[in-house]
Amino acid sequence: LAWLSSRPCSASAGVGHLITQWPEETLKRAGESVELSCYQNYTTLAFMYWYQQHPRNGLKLVASISTWMKNSYEEGYSEVKFEISRDNNGHSVMTIKNVTSKDAAIYFCLQNSVNSERLYFGSGTKLTVLGKNDKITPPTVAIFSPSKQEIQQKSKATLVCLASGFYPDHMKLFWKVNGAERTEGVGTDEFSTQNEGTYSLTSRLRISAQEWDSHKQYSTVFQ
């Protein structure tokens, strides 16, 4: 699993409120269980919710919990599959048991208070589910040079990286220039494209024509 890794957790915040969710990504095989955690530092946020979002679909509420009521599950979800605990006002854990490919999605926690309409979302956890016998396949990578027309007419140079043939869809791509990570001018497809059981992903790095003419080394790294 060298090229597959979990990114560090991140947080979203309102004024005086911090919502932290982790892990940011996780990879499991079918039949395993996974724990997703959410923490908020503002104890008056009595209500907590867990949402599921499949690729290219809207959010679906899994369950809601509060400090004084029993967990309430939406139709199609149950405690047998999605076990949710809240060990104190600020920390909630959702355990998804016996995961299948249908559970592959991004999960968000959300919190709000009794007297407020303001909502506070966590940053999300992407769950990827492999079949029990599925093999992990790293990408084949090609980087294409910018067009002469773009350089001459716009004084810009766009490099394109195509990563193809990888499985599962659990990969992040980073550009490096002379060995240092570059984020400015980078545009990466939001979703991978599936083709005959594998995936492909395209990313672009746009730089000035002057920088391109300086003959720096451009590369991509995958996690």
Secondary structure, DSSP 8 states (H G I E B T S, - for coil): -TT------EEEEETTEEEEEE-SEEEEETT--EEEEEEES-TT--EEEEEEE-TTS--EEEEEE-SSS--EE-TT--TTTEEEEESSSSEEEEEE-S--GGG-EEEEEEEE-TT----EE---EEEEEE-TT---B--EEEEE---HHHHHHHSEEEEEEEEEEEBSS---EEEEETTEEE-TTEEE-SS-EEETTEEEEEEEEEEEHHHHHTT--EEEEE-
